């Protein structure tokens, strides 16, 4: 069974009329490993985000691909609504996480002062940047893939060895808080998820702001079998 990870989440509506972000977690009863998801609804309705996040973590025991498929089925069954989504699925043997995403919700790994972005935004701005073309600020908010629309080949995947911290964030956080602040807050704040959200709001976040922070236990030392003494 997986050793306990400390994790916290926080979300603020910000200047929007409703909070369309959602988070979910689920401990696999077979292994005790916990999967995490953060979804950001497109528009003002958070129903799709809540459905997608909940479905994804429930299916995560079968892997990240199955989790993303479950999220899509849940959104399609609802009839309307859409969202972007990032999920973190534990790898067997406490070897780290598989990350899957569509849209501009992000995952980061933090070890010491090093902050590594594990995801690449599916936005019009990123599309043009990848081709060496300048992007406008508005393009940052135009997603090119979502839970409802993304084909399987469009879903992003990455794996990461167990970090000190794993951070999932909606764009209402990651567009307003830089990586240096991520590291400082995660290492020093009593409730890092709440502090990141407060910081994003103070920096002028114009969207729902949501963060999920997992503090991972340090790796266990390798064990060595010692033969019993001869009688």
C-alpha angles and dihedrals in degrees: 000000000000117000115246119279119201111229137172136182135197135181136183128190093220116186094333122106092237138015107246095175122103139184131195139180133189132186112217105234090214097056108010089233115143124224121201134203136184121190132184117204119228106235126358099308116092097188095100091048093052093047094046096048093047094047093046097055093045090056096040093098086075093052139271095289091055090046093054091047090052091051091052093048090051093052093045091050090054089062098219139038134054140207146181118248144194123189135187116208118188116240118229117273096023090284096143136273140304110221123204127179150165123196127002104317105117143211125207134187117212123197115168107316093334115106116189122191106219097188135059117217118250094217136126089246092056090046091058094041090054087057096047094253123131116251129211122232091249090060089064089071098047108091120205096198133036139168092267099041107033117107114219091256090055095058114104121231134186137161128215132187112242106290128200087251134012116202127194114189140176119226089259086072108030095048091057105035122061129219095256089057090047091059095044094049096044093051099042113023117094089220105024097180092055092044093051091051092047090049092050091051091049089051090057104265108189095196142051107295119213134167134178117193125192118192104203122211115245117264116270116247116256113268123228122205111231114201117233115257114264114258 
